[in-house]
Amino acid sequence: MRRVLVKGAGVAGLTVAHELAERGASVTVAEIRSQVGGNASWLAGGMLAP
């Protein structure tokens, strides 16, 4: 089993963490803020919409 550290709990970090966990990795997500995505800029959020 692979162990992976994902730095950042924003959209990209949580997406990659989820995908790696689905593939069998042991994933730890580290976020420096007290909330999920707390360090994200939120400026590019519209790019994620279809």
mmCIF entry with sequence, helices, sheets and N, C-alpha, C, O atoms, coordinates in Angstrom:
data_MODEL
# 
_entry.id   MODEL 
# 
_entity.id                         1 
_entity.type                       polymer 
_entity.pdbx_number_of_molecules   1 
# 
_entity_poly.entity_id                      1 
_entity_poly.type                           'polypeptide(L)' 
_entity_poly.nstd_linkage                   no 
_entity_poly.nstd_monomer                   no 
_entity_poly.pdbx_seq_one_letter_code       MRRVLVKGAGVAGLTVAHELAERGASVTVAEIRSQVGGNASWLAGGMLAP 
_entity_poly.pdbx_seq_one_letter_code_can   MRRVLVKGAGVAGLTVAHELAERGASVTVAEIRSQVGGNASWLAGGMLAP 
_entity_poly.pdbx_strand_id                 A 
# 
loop_
_entity_poly_seq.entity_id 
_entity_poly_seq.num 
_entity_poly_seq.mon_id 
_entity_poly_seq.hetero 
1 1  MET n 
1 2  ARG n 
1 3  ARG n 
1 4  VAL n 
1 5  LEU n 
1 6  VAL n 
1 7  LYS n 
1 8  GLY n 
1 9  ALA n 
1 10 GLY n 
1 11 VAL n 
1 12 ALA n 
1 13 GLY n 
1 14 LEU n 
1 15 THR n 
1 16 VAL n 
1 17 ALA n 
1 18 HIS n 
1 19 GLU n 
1 20 LEU n 
1 21 ALA n 
1 22 GLU n 
1 23 ARG n 
1 24 GLY n 
1 25 ALA n 
1 26 SER n 
1 27 VAL n 
1 28 THR n 
1 29 VAL n 
1 30 ALA n 
1 31 GLU n 
1 32 ILE n 
1 33 ARG n 
1 34 SER n 
1 35 GLN n 
1 36 VAL n 
1 37 GLY n 
1 38 GLY n 
1 39 ASN n 
1 40 ALA n 
1 41 SER n 
1 42 TRP n 
1 43 LEU n 
1 44 ALA n 
1 45 GLY n 
1 46 GLY n 
1 47 MET n 
1 48 LEU n 
1 49 ALA n 
1 50 PRO n 
# 
_struct_asym.id          A 
_struct_asym.entity_id   1 
# 
loop_
_struct_conf.conf_type_id 
_struct_conf.id 
_struct_conf.pdbx_PDB_helix_id 
_struct_conf.beg_label_comp_id 
_struct_conf.beg_label_asym_id 
_struct_conf.beg_label_seq_id 
_struct_conf.pdbx_beg_PDB_ins_code 
_struct_conf.end_label_comp_id 
_struct_conf.end_label_asym_id 
_struct_conf.end_label_seq_id 
_struct_conf.pdbx_end_PDB_ins_code 
_struct_conf.beg_auth_comp_id 
_struct_conf.beg_auth_asym_id 
_struct_conf.beg_auth_seq_id 
_struct_conf.end_auth_comp_id 
_struct_conf.end_auth_asym_id 
_struct_conf.end_auth_seq_id 
_struct_conf.pdbx_PDB_helix_class 
_struct_conf.details 
_struct_conf.pdbx_PDB_helix_length 
HELX_P HELX_P1 AA1 VAL A 11 ? GLU A 22 ? VAL A 11 GLU A 22 1 ? 12 
HELX_P HELX_P2 AA2 GLY A 45 ? LEU A 48 ? GLY A 45 LEU A 48 5 ? 4  
# 
_struct_conf_type.id          HELX_P 
_struct_conf_type.criteria    ? 
_struct_conf_type.reference   ? 
# 
_struct_sheet.id               AA1 
_struct_sheet.type             ? 
_struct_sheet.number_strands   2 
_struct_sheet.details          ? 
# 
_struct_sheet_order.sheet_id     AA1 
_struct_sheet_order.range_id_1   1 
_struct_sheet_order.range_id_2   2 
_struct_sheet_order.offset       ? 
_struct_sheet_order.sense        parallel 
# 
loop_
_struct_sheet_range.sheet_id 
_struct_sheet_range.id 
_struct_sheet_range.beg_label_comp_id 
_struct_sheet_range.beg_label_asym_id 
_struct_sheet_range.beg_label_seq_id 
_struct_sheet_range.pdbx_beg_PDB_ins_code 
_struct_sheet_range.end_label_comp_id 
_struct_sheet_range.end_label_asym_id 
_struct_sheet_range.end_label_seq_id 
_struct_sheet_range.pdbx_end_PDB_ins_code 
_struct_sheet_range.beg_auth_comp_id 
_struct_sheet_range.beg_auth_asym_id 
_struct_sheet_range.beg_auth_seq_id 
_struct_sheet_range.end_auth_comp_id 
_struct_sheet_range.end_auth_asym_id 
_struct_sheet_range.end_auth_seq_id 
AA1 1 ARG A 3  ? LYS A 7  ? ARG A 3  LYS A 7  
AA1 2 SER A 26 ? ALA A 30 ? SER A 26 ALA A 30 
# 
loop_
_atom_site.group_PDB 
_atom_site.id 
_atom_site.type_symbol 
_atom_site.label_atom_id 
_atom_site.label_alt_id 
_atom_site.label_comp_id 
_atom_site.label_asym_id 
_atom_site.label_entity_id 
_atom_site.label_seq_id 
_atom_site.pdbx_PDB_ins_code 
_atom_site.Cartn_x 
_atom_site.Cartn_y 
_atom_site.Cartn_z 
_atom_site.occupancy 
_atom_site.B_iso_or_equiv 
_atom_site.pdbx_formal_charge 
_atom_site.auth_seq_id 
_atom_site.auth_comp_id 
_atom_site.auth_asym_id 
_atom_site.auth_atom_id 
_atom_site.pdbx_PDB_model_num 
ATOM 1   N N  . MET A 1 1  ? 0.842   -1.169 0.000   1.00 0.00 ? 1  MET A N  1 
ATOM 2   C CA . MET A 1 1  ? 0.000   0.000  0.000   1.00 0.00 ? 1  MET A CA 1 
ATOM 3   C C  . MET A 1 1  ? 0.894   1.242  0.000   1.00 0.00 ? 1  MET A C  1 
ATOM 4   O O  . MET A 1 1  ? 1.887   1.310  0.725   1.00 0.00 ? 1  MET A O  1 
ATOM 5   N N  . ARG A 1 2  ? 0.529   2.202  -0.813  1.00 0.00 ? 2  ARG A N  1 
ATOM 6   C CA . ARG A 1 2  ? 1.268   3.456  -0.865  1.00 0.00 ? 2  ARG A CA 1 
ATOM 7   C C  . ARG A 1 2  ? 0.691   4.434  0.139   1.00 0.00 ? 2  ARG A C  1 
ATOM 8   O O  . ARG A 1 2  ? -0.522  4.499  0.337   1.00 0.00 ? 2  ARG A O  1 
ATOM 9   N N  . ARG A 1 3  ? 1.578   5.197  0.772   1.00 0.00 ? 3  ARG A N  1 
ATOM 10  C CA . ARG A 1 3  ? 1.175   6.261  1.678   1.00 0.00 ? 3  ARG A CA 1 
ATOM 11  C C  . ARG A 1 3  ? 1.462   7.591  0.992   1.00 0.00 ? 3  ARG A C  1 
ATOM 12  O O  . ARG A 1 3  ? 2.564   7.809  0.487   1.00 0.00 ? 3  ARG A O  1 
ATOM 13  N N  . VAL A 1 4  ? 0.473   8.476  0.975   1.00 0.00 ? 4  VAL A N  1 
ATOM 14  C CA . VAL A 1 4  ? 0.575   9.740  0.259   1.00 0.00 ? 4  VAL A CA 1 
ATOM 15  C C  . VAL A 1 4  ? 0.177   10.882 1.184   1.00 0.00 ? 4  VAL A C  1 
ATOM 16  O O  . VAL A 1 4  ? -0.791  10.778 1.938   1.00 0.00 ? 4  VAL A O  1 
ATOM 17  N N  . LEU A 1 5  ? 0.942   11.981 1.117   1.00 0.00 ? 5  LEU A N  1 
ATOM 18  C CA . LEU A 1 5  ? 0.590   13.204 1.821   1.00 0.00 ? 5  LEU A CA 1 
ATOM 19  C C  . LEU A 1 5  ? 0.168   14.229 0.784   1.00 0.00 ? 5  LEU A C  1 
ATOM 20  O O  . LEU A 1 5  ? 0.934   14.550 -0.125  1.00 0.00 ? 5  LEU A O  1 
ATOM 21  N N  . VAL A 1 6  ? -1.051  14.746 0.916   1.00 0.00 ? 6  VAL A N  1 
ATOM 22  C CA . VAL A 1 6  ? -1.547  15.795 0.029   1.00 0.00 ? 6  VAL A CA 1 
ATOM 23  C C  . VAL A 1 6  ? -1.526  17.088 0.832   1.00 0.00 ? 6  VAL A C  1 
ATOM 24  O O  . VAL A 1 6  ? -2.171  17.192 1.876   1.00 0.00 ? 6  VAL A O  1 
ATOM 25  N N  . LYS A 1 7  ? -0.782  18.073 0.339   1.00 0.00 ? 7  LYS A N  1 
ATOM 26  C CA . LYS A 1 7  ? -0.677  19.366 1.015   1.00 0.00 ? 7  LYS A CA 1 
ATOM 27  C C  . LYS A 1 7  ? -1.706  20.315 0.425   1.00 0.00 ? 7  LYS A C  1 
ATOM 28  O O  . LYS A 1 7  ? -1.591  20.746 -0.722  1.00 0.00 ? 7  LYS A O  1 
ATOM 29  N N  . GLY A 1 8  ? -2.711  20.632 1.226   1.00 0.00 ? 8  GLY A N  1 
ATOM 30  C CA . GLY A 1 8  ? -3.755  21.554 0.797   1.00 0.00 ? 8  GLY A CA 1 
ATOM 31  C C  . GLY A 1 8  ? -5.094  20.861 0.650   1.00 0.00 ? 8  GLY A C  1 
ATOM 32  O O  . GLY A 1 8  ? -5.210  19.844 -0.034  1.00 0.00 ? 8  GLY A O  1 
ATOM 33  N N  . ALA A 1 9  ? -6.107  21.424 1.299   1.00 0.00 ? 9  ALA A N  1 
ATOM 34  C CA . ALA A 1 9  ? -7.446  20.839 1.265   1.00 0.00 ? 9  ALA A CA 1 
ATOM 35  C C  . ALA A 1 9  ? -8.394  21.701 0.448   1.00 0.00 ? 9  ALA A C  1 
ATOM 36  O O  . ALA A 1 9  ? -9.557  21.882 0.806   1.00 0.00 ? 9  ALA A O  1 
ATOM 37  N N  . GLY A 1 10 ? -7.879  22.229 -0.656  1.00 0.00 ? 10 GLY A N  1 
ATOM 38  C CA . GLY A 1 10 ? -8.730  22.957 -1.591  1.00 0.00 ? 10 GLY A CA 1 
ATOM 39  C C  . GLY A 1 10 ? -9.344  21.984 -2.580  1.00 0.00 ? 10 GLY A C  1 
ATOM 40  O O  . GLY A 1 10 ? -9.310  20.771 -2.377  1.00 0.00 ? 10 GLY A O  1 
ATOM 41  N N  . VAL A 1 11 ? -9.894  22.513 -3.630  1.00 0.00 ? 11 VAL A N  1 
ATOM 42  C CA . VAL A 1 11 ? -10.561 21.672 -4.629  1.00 0.00 ? 11 VAL A CA 1 
ATOM 43  C C  . VAL A 1 11 ? -9.595  20.656 -5.220  1.00 0.00 ? 11 VAL A C  1 
ATOM 44  O O  . VAL A 1 11 ? -9.912  19.468 -5.282  1.00 0.00 ? 11 VAL A O  1 
ATOM 45  N N  . ALA A 1 12 ? -8.428  21.101 -5.653  1.00 0.00 ? 12 ALA A N  1 
ATOM 46  C CA . ALA A 1 12 ? -7.469  20.189 -6.279  1.00 0.00 ? 12 ALA A CA 1 
ATOM 47  C C  . ALA A 1 12 ? -6.945  19.153 -5.293  1.00 0.00 ? 12 ALA A C  1 
ATOM 48  O O  . ALA A 1 12 ? -6.862  17.969 -5.621  1.00 0.00 ? 12 ALA A O  1 
ATOM 49  N N  . GLY A 1 13 ? -6.591  19.590 -4.092  1.00 0.00 ? 13 GLY A N  1 
ATOM 50  C CA . GLY A 1 13 ? -6.061  18.672 -3.092  1.00 0.00 ? 13 GLY A CA 1 
ATOM 51  C C  . GLY A 1 13 ? -7.053  17.597 -2.699  1.00 0.00 ? 13 GLY A C  1 
ATOM 52  O O  . GLY A 1 13 ? -6.699  16.421 -2.618  1.00 0.00 ? 13 GLY A O  1 
ATOM 53  N N  . LEU A 1 14 ? -8.290  17.991 -2.454  1.00 0.00 ? 14 LEU A N  1 
ATOM 54  C CA . LEU A 1 14 ? -9.304  17.013 -2.065  1.00 0.00 ? 14 LEU A CA 1 
ATOM 55  C C  . LEU A 1 14 ? -9.657  16.071 -3.213  1.00 0.00 ? 14 LEU A C  1 
ATOM 56  O O  . LEU A 1 14 ? -9.942  14.894 -2.991  1.00 0.00 ? 14 LEU A O  1 
ATOM 57  N N  . THR A 1 15 ? -9.636  16.592 -4.442  1.00 0.00 ? 15 THR A N  1 
ATOM 58  C CA . THR A 1 15 ? -9.925  15.741 -5.596  1.00 0.00 ? 15 THR A CA 1 
ATOM 59  C C  . THR A 1 15 ? -8.866  14.670 -5.766  1.00 0.00 ? 15 THR A C  1 
ATOM 60  O O  . THR A 1 15 ? -9.187  13.498 -5.964  1.00 0.00 ? 15 THR A O  1 
ATOM 61  N N  . VAL A 1 16 ? -7.606  15.068 -5.690  1.00 0.00 ? 16 VAL A N  1 
ATOM 62  C CA . VAL A 1 16 ? -6.533  14.086 -5.862  1.00 0.00 ? 16 VAL A CA 1 
ATOM 63  C C  . VAL A 1 16 ? -6.502  13.111 -4.679  1.00 0.00 ? 16 VAL A C  1 
ATOM 64  O O  . VAL A 1 16 ? -6.221  11.926 -4.858  1.00 0.00 ? 16 VAL A O  1 
ATOM 65  N N  . ALA A 1 17 ? -6.791  13.611 -3.471  1.00 0.00 ? 17 ALA A N  1 
ATOM 66  C CA . ALA A 1 17 ? -6.830  12.720 -2.307  1.00 0.00 ? 17 ALA A CA 1 
ATOM 67  C C  . ALA A 1 17 ? -7.917  11.667 -2.458  1.00 0.00 ? 17 ALA A C  1 
ATOM 68  O O  . ALA A 1 17 ? -7.696  10.495 -2.153  1.00 0.00 ? 17 ALA A O  1 
ATOM 69  N N  . HIS A 1 18 ? -9.074  12.076 -2.920  1.00 0.00 ? 18 HIS A N  1 
ATOM 70  C CA . HIS A 1 18 ? -10.178 11.145 -3.130  1.00 0.00 ? 18 HIS A CA 1 
ATOM 71  C C  . HIS A 1 18 ? -9.819  10.108 -4.191  1.00 0.00 ? 18 HIS A C  1 
ATOM 72  O O  . HIS A 1 18 ? -10.045 8.914  -3.999  1.00 0.00 ? 18 HIS A O  1 
ATOM 73  N N  . GLU A 1 19 ? -9.269  10.557 -5.291  1.00 0.00 ? 19 GLU A N  1 
ATOM 74  C CA . GLU A 1 19 ? -8.909  9.641  -6.382  1.00 0.00 ? 19 GLU A CA 1 
ATOM 75  C C  . GLU A 1 19 ? -7.855  8.629  -5.926  1.00 0.00 ? 19 GLU A C  1 
ATOM 76  O O  . GLU A 1 19 ? -7.965  7.441  -6.229  1.00 0.00 ? 19 GLU A O  1 
ATOM 77  N N  . LEU A 1 20 ? -6.847  9.089  -5.208  1.00 0.00 ? 20 LEU A N  1 
ATOM 78  C CA . LEU A 1 20 ? -5.802  8.182  -4.728  1.00 0.00 ? 20 LEU A CA 1 
ATOM 79  C C  . LEU A 1 20 ? -6.364  7.182  -3.716  1.00 0.00 ? 20 LEU A C  1 
ATOM 80  O O  . LEU A 1 20 ? -5.988  6.010  -3.731  1.00 0.00 ? 20 LEU A O  1 
ATOM 81  N N  . ALA A 1 21 ? -7.256  7.634  -2.844  1.00 0.00 ? 21 ALA A N  1 
ATOM 82  C CA . ALA A 1 21 ? -7.874  6.727  -1.874  1.00 0.00 ? 21 ALA A CA 1 
ATOM 83  C C  . ALA A 1 21 ? -8.712  5.672  -2.582  1.00 0.00 ? 21 ALA A C  1 
ATOM 84  O O  . ALA A 1 21 ? -8.699  4.502  -2.199  1.00 0.00 ? 21 ALA A O  1 
ATOM 85  N N  . GLU A 1 22 ? -9.444  6.086  -3.621  1.00 0.00 ? 22 GLU A N  1 
ATOM 86  C CA . GLU A 1 22 ? -10.230 5.129  -4.403  1.00 0.00 ? 22 GLU A CA 1 
ATOM 87  C C  . GLU A 1 22 ? -9.341  4.075  -5.056  1.00 0.00 ? 22 GLU A C  1 
ATOM 88  O O  . GLU A 1 22 ? -9.771  2.944  -5.285  1.00 0.00 ? 22 GLU A O  1 
ATOM 89  N N  . ARG A 1 23 ? -8.106  4.453  -5.352  1.00 0.00 ? 23 ARG A N  1 
ATOM 90  C CA . ARG A 1 23 ? -7.161  3.519  -5.981  1.00 0.00 ? 23 ARG A CA 1 
ATOM 91  C C  . ARG A 1 23 ? -6.353  2.719  -4.969  1.00 0.00 ? 23 ARG A C  1 
ATOM 92  O O  . ARG A 1 23 ? -5.441  1.980  -5.342  1.00 0.00 ? 23 ARG A O  1 
ATOM 93  N N  . GLY A 1 24 ? -6.684  2.865  -3.693  1.00 0.00 ? 24 GLY A N  1 
ATOM 94  C CA . GLY A 1 24 ? -6.080  2.022  -2.665  1.00 0.00 ? 24 GLY A CA 1 
ATOM 95  C C  . GLY A 1 24 ? -4.957  2.642  -1.859  1.00 0.00 ? 24 GLY A C  1 
ATOM 96  O O  . GLY A 1 24 ? -4.365  1.957  -1.025  1.00 0.00 ? 24 GLY A O  1 
ATOM 97  N N  . ALA A 1 25 ? -4.641  3.908  -2.074  1.00 0.00 ? 25 ALA A N  1 
ATOM 98  C CA . ALA A 1 25 ? -3.577  4.553  -1.319  1.00 0.00 ? 25 ALA A CA 1 
ATOM 99  C C  . ALA A 1 25 ? -4.079  4.951  0.065   1.00 0.00 ? 25 ALA A C  1 
ATOM 100 O O  . ALA A 1 25 ? -5.271  5.183  0.268   1.00 0.00 ? 25 ALA A O  1 
ATOM 101 N N  . SER A 1 26 ? -3.154  5.024  1.002   1.00 0.00 ? 26 SER A N  1 
ATOM 102 C CA . SER A 1 26 ? -3.439  5.555  2.331   1.00 0.00 ? 26 SER A CA 1 
ATOM 103 C C  . SER A 1 26 ? -3.111  7.042  2.261   1.00 0.00 ? 26 SER A C  1 
ATOM 104 O O  . SER A 1 26 ? -1.944  7.411  2.128   1.00 0.00 ? 26 SER A O  1 
ATOM 105 N N  . VAL A 1 27 ? -4.119  7.893  2.349   1.00 0.00 ? 27 VAL A N  1 
ATOM 106 C CA . VAL A 1 27 ? -3.947  9.319  2.086   1.00 0.00 ? 27 VAL A CA 1 
ATOM 107 C C  . VAL A 1 27 ? -4.122  10.136 3.364   1.00 0.00 ? 27 VAL A C  1 
ATOM 108 O O  . VAL A 1 27 ? -5.057  9.920  4.136   1.00 0.00 ? 27 VAL A O  1 
ATOM 109 N N  . THR A 1 28 ? -3.203  11.076 3.569   1.00 0.00 ? 28 THR A N  1 
ATOM 110 C CA . THR A 1 28 ? -3.309  12.068 4.627   1.00 0.00 ? 28 THR A CA 1 
ATOM 111 C C  . THR A 1 28 ? -3.376  13.428 3.956   1.00 0.00 ? 28 THR A C  1 
ATOM 112 O O  . THR A 1 28 ? -2.550  13.742 3.099   1.00 0.00 ? 28 THR A O  1 
ATOM 113 N N  . VAL A 1 29 ? -4.361  14.241 4.344   1.00 0.00 ? 29 VAL A N  1 
ATOM 114 C CA . VAL A 1 29 ? -4.501  15.587 3.801   1.00 0.00 ? 29 VAL A CA 1 
ATOM 115 C C  . VAL A 1 29 ? -4.084  16.570 4.885   1.00 0.00 ? 29 VAL A C  1 
ATOM 116 O O  . VAL A 1 29 ? -4.595  16.522 6.004   1.00 0.00 ? 29 VAL A O  1 
ATOM 117 N N  . ALA A 1 30 ? -3.148  17.470 4.552   1.00 0.00 ? 30 ALA A N  1 
ATOM 118 C CA . ALA A 1 30 ? -2.685  18.495 5.490   1.00 0.00 ? 30 ALA A CA 1 
ATOM 119 C C  . ALA A 1 30 ? -3.146  19.868 5.020   1.00 0.00 ? 30 ALA A C  1 
ATOM 120 O O  . ALA A 1 30 ? -2.962  20.237 3.860   1.00 0.00 ? 30 ALA A O  1 
ATOM 121 N N  . GLU A 1 31 ? -3.735  20.602 5.921   1.00 0.00 ? 31 GLU A N  1 
ATOM 122 C CA . GLU A 1 31 ? -4.218  21.964 5.615   1.00 0.00 ? 31 GLU A CA 1 
ATOM 123 C C  . GLU A 1 31 ? -3.772  22.871 6.755   1.00 0.00 ? 31 GLU A C  1 
ATOM 124 O O  . GLU A 1 31 ? -3.973  22.532 7.922   1.00 0.00 ? 31 GLU A O  1 
ATOM 125 N N  . ILE A 1 32 ? -3.169  24.020 6.441   1.00 0.00 ? 32 ILE A N  1 
ATOM 126 C CA . ILE A 1 32 ? -2.657  24.891 7.496   1.00 0.00 ? 32 ILE A CA 1 
ATOM 127 C C  . ILE A 1 32 ? -3.747  25.731 8.145   1.00 0.00 ? 32 ILE A C  1 
ATOM 128 O O  . ILE A 1 32 ? -3.565  26.226 9.257   1.00 0.00 ? 32 ILE A O  1 
ATOM 129 N N  . ARG A 1 33 ? -4.863  25.895 7.474   1.00 0.00 ? 33 ARG A N  1 
ATOM 130 C CA . ARG A 1 33 ? -5.961  26.662 8.052   1.00 0.00 ? 33 ARG A CA 1 
ATOM 131 C C  . ARG A 1 33 ? -6.872  25.736 8.841   1.00 0.00 ? 33 ARG A C  1 
ATOM 132 O O  . ARG A 1 33 ? -6.770  24.514 8.738   1.00 0.00 ? 33 ARG A O  1 
ATOM 133 N N  . SER A 1 34 ? -7.755  26.320 9.621   1.00 0.00 ? 34 SER A N  1 
ATOM 134 C CA . SER A 1 34 ? -8.645  25.516 10.472  1.00 0.00 ? 34 SER A CA 1 
ATOM 135 C C  . SER A 1 34 ? -9.854  24.971 9.718   1.00 0.00 ? 34 SER A C  1 
ATOM 136 O O  . SER A 1 34 ? -10.617 24.180 10.274  1.00 0.00 ? 34 SER A O  1 
ATOM 137 N N  . GLN A 1 35 ? -10.041 25.375 8.476   1.00 0.00 ? 35 GLN A N  1 
ATOM 138 C CA . GLN A 1 35 ? -11.174 24.896 7.698   1.00 0.00 ? 35 GLN A CA 1 
ATOM 139 C C  . GLN A 1 35 ? -10.715 24.326 6.354   1.00 0.00 ? 35 GLN A C  1 
ATOM 140 O O  . GLN A 1 35 ? -9.649  24.681 5.851   1.00 0.00 ? 35 GLN A O  1 
ATOM 141 N N  . VAL A 1 36 ? -11.512 23.461 5.796   1.00 0.00 ? 36 VAL A N  1 
ATOM 142 C CA . VAL A 1 36 ? -11.209 22.873 4.498   1.00 0.00 ? 36 VAL A CA 1 
ATOM 143 C C  . VAL A 1 36 ? -11.169 23.981 3.453   1.00 0.00 ? 36 VAL A C  1 
ATOM 144 O O  . VAL A 1 36 ? -12.086 24.798 3.367   1.00 0.00 ? 36 VAL A O  1 
ATOM 145 N N  . GLY A 1 37 ? -10.105 24.003 2.664   1.00 0.00 ? 37 GLY A N  1 
ATOM 146 C CA . GLY A 1 37 ? -9.977  25.021 1.626   1.00 0.00 ? 37 GLY A CA 1 
ATOM 147 C C  . GLY A 1 37 ? -9.735  26.405 2.170   1.00 0.00 ? 37 GLY A C  1 
ATOM 148 O O  . GLY A 1 37 ? -9.929  27.386 1.452   1.00 0.00 ? 37 GLY A O  1 
ATOM 149 N N  . GLY A 1 38 ? -9.317  26.518 3.416   1.00 0.00 ? 38 GLY A N  1 
ATOM 150 C CA . GLY A 1 38 ? -9.156  27.813 4.056   1.00 0.00 ? 38 GLY A CA 1 
ATOM 151 C C  . GLY A 1 38 ? -8.067  28.683 3.463   1.00 0.00 ? 38 GLY A C  1 
ATOM 152 O O  . GLY A 1 38 ? -8.062  29.897 3.668   1.00 0.00 ? 38 GLY A O  1 
ATOM 153 N N  . ASN A 1 39 ? -7.142  28.077 2.730   1.00 0.00 ? 39 ASN A N  1 
ATOM 154 C CA . ASN A 1 39 ? -6.045  28.839 2.141   1.00 0.00 ? 39 ASN A CA 1 
ATOM 155 C C  . ASN A 1 39 ? -6.247  29.053 0.641   1.00 0.00 ? 39 ASN A C  1 
ATOM 156 O O  . ASN A 1 39 ? -5.373  29.606 -0.026  1.00 0.00 ? 39 ASN A O  1 
ATOM 157 N N  . ALA A 1 40 ? -7.384  28.622 0.110   1.00 0.00 ? 40 ALA A N  1 
ATOM 158 C CA . ALA A 1 40 ? -7.657  28.776 -1.319  1.00 0.00 ? 40 ALA A CA 1 
ATOM 159 C C  . ALA A 1 40 ? -7.986  30.237 -1.622  1.00 0.00 ? 40 ALA A C  1 
ATOM 160 O O  . ALA A 1 40 ? -8.543  30.944 -0.783  1.00 0.00 ? 40 ALA A O  1 
ATOM 161 N N  . SER A 1 41 ? -7.639  30.676 -2.822  1.00 0.00 ? 41 SER A N  1 
ATOM 162 C CA . SER A 1 41 ? -7.882  32.073 -3.186  1.00 0.00 ? 41 SER A CA 1 
ATOM 163 C C  . SER A 1 41 ? -9.319  32.320 -3.623  1.00 0.00 ? 41 SER A C  1 
ATOM 164 O O  . SER A 1 41 ? -9.792  33.453 -3.534  1.00 0.00 ? 41 SER A O  1 
ATOM 165 N N  . TRP A 1 42 ? -10.024 31.306 -4.090  1.00 0.00 ? 42 TRP A N  1 
ATOM 166 C CA . TRP A 1 42 ? -11.398 31.379 -4.582  1.00 0.00 ? 42 TRP A CA 1 
ATOM 167 C C  . TRP A 1 42 ? -11.523 32.210 -5.851  1.00 0.00 ? 42 TRP A C  1 
ATOM 168 O O  . TRP A 1 42 ? -12.637 32.432 -6.324  1.00 0.00 ? 42 TRP A O  1 
ATOM 169 N N  . LEU A 1 43 ? -10.415 32.673 -6.416  1.00 0.00 ? 43 LEU A N  1 
ATOM 170 C CA . LEU A 1 43 ? -10.479 33.507 -7.610  1.00 0.00 ? 43 LEU A CA 1 
ATOM 171 C C  . LEU A 1 43 ? -10.768 32.717 -8.879  1.00 0.00 ? 43 LEU A C  1 
ATOM 172 O O  . LEU A 1 43 ? -11.363 33.253 -9.814  1.00 0.00 ? 43 LEU A O  1 
ATOM 173 N N  . ALA A 1 44 ? -10.363 31.467 -8.928  1.00 0.00 ? 44 ALA A N  1 
ATOM 174 C CA . ALA A 1 44 ? -10.519 30.680 -10.143 1.00 0.00 ? 44 ALA A CA 1 
ATOM 175 C C  . ALA A 1 44 ? -11.677 29.686 -10.043 1.00 0.00 ? 44 ALA A C  1 
ATOM 176 O O  . ALA A 1 44 ? -11.801 28.811 -10.900 1.00 0.00 ? 44 ALA A O  1 
ATOM 177 N N  . GLY A 1 45 ? -12.514 29.796 -9.034  1.00 0.00 ? 45 GLY A N  1 
ATOM 178 C CA . GLY A 1 45 ? -13.606 28.857 -8.832  1.00 0.00 ? 45 GLY A CA 1 
ATOM 179 C C  . GLY A 1 45 ? -14.537 28.755 -10.026 1.00 0.00 ? 45 GLY A C  1 
ATOM 180 O O  . GLY A 1 45 ? -15.063 27.676 -10.301 1.00 0.00 ? 45 GLY A O  1 
ATOM 181 N N  . GLY A 1 46 ? -14.754 29.851 -10.743 1.00 0.00 ? 46 GLY A N  1 
ATOM 182 C CA . GLY A 1 46 ? -15.626 29.838 -11.897 1.00 0.00 ? 46 GLY A CA 1 
ATOM 183 C C  . GLY A 1 46 ? -15.100 28.978 -13.020 1.00 0.00 ? 46 GLY A C  1 
ATOM 184 O O  . GLY A 1 46 ? -15.880 28.542 -13.867 1.00 0.00 ? 46 GLY A O  1 
ATOM 185 N N  . MET A 1 47 ? -13.809 28.717 -13.060 1.00 0.00 ? 47 MET A N  1 
ATOM 186 C CA . MET A 1 47 ? -13.228 27.887 -14.113 1.00 0.00 ? 47 MET A CA 1 
ATOM 187 C C  . MET A 1 47 ? -13.645 26.433 -13.948 1.00 0.00 ? 47 MET A C  1 
ATOM 188 O O  . MET A 1 47 ? -13.525 25.648 -14.889 1.00 0.00 ? 47 MET A O  1 
ATOM 189 N N  . LEU A 1 48 ? -14.129 26.061 -12.774 1.00 0.00 ? 48 LEU A N  1 
ATOM 190 C CA . LEU A 1 48 ? -14.512 24.680 -12.508 1.00 0.00 ? 48 LEU A CA 1 
ATOM 191 C C  . LEU A 1 48 ? -15.946 24.397 -12.927 1.00 0.00 ? 48 LEU A C  1 
ATOM 192 O O  . LEU A 1 48 ? -16.361 23.240 -12.998 1.00 0.00 ? 48 LEU A O  1 
ATOM 193 N N  . ALA A 1 49 ? -16.694 25.441 -13.200 1.00 0.00 ? 49 ALA A N  1 
ATOM 194 C CA . ALA A 1 49 ? -18.091 25.275 -13.625 1.00 0.00 ? 49 ALA A CA 1 
ATOM 195 C C  . ALA A 1 49 ? -18.164 24.932 -15.101 1.00 0.00 ? 49 ALA A C  1 
ATOM 196 O O  . ALA A 1 49 ? -17.360 25.429 -15.890 1.00 0.00 ? 49 ALA A O  1 
ATOM 197 N N  . PRO A 1 50 ? -19.120 24.087 -15.492 1.00 0.00 ? 50 PRO A N  1 
ATOM 198 C CA . PRO A 1 50 ? -19.218 23.739 -16.911 1.00 0.00 ? 50 PRO A CA 1 
ATOM 199 C C  . PRO A 1 50 ? -19.672 24.912 -17.768 1.00 0.00 ? 50 PRO A C  1 
ATOM 200 O O  . PRO A 1 50 ? -19.802 24.774 -18.985 1.00 0.00 ? 50 PRO A O  1 
# 
